[in-house]
């Protein structure tokens, strides 16, 4: 498997935040490549809030996230906060969509009303 990273940098025009959107695979072996990008983002307009968004990555190793968070905590904390988002921490929808099953179709092919729908 090819473990490559791709990073899109989104910068707020008012200098309030910088978001690093990471795609590809984040592993223990390649997570260190994100630290210089975070350092550059923090240096743009201190103290800017930086978010490392891993929610779009195809594969994220838990150990890589731990190493990255540890390293970022021990970097220059005076330059502004850094948040690391993972798919597990992404906000969940408030409701689940209702799916009409094939067994709820009439003989003519049109969906029959479900017992709980009006």
Protein Blocks (a to p, Z undefined) as FASTA:
>chain_A
ZZdddddddddfklpaccdddehjddfklmmmmmmmmmmmmmmmccddddddfklpfbdc
fklmmmmmmmmmmmcfknopcddddfklpccdfbdcddddfklccfkopacddfkbZZ
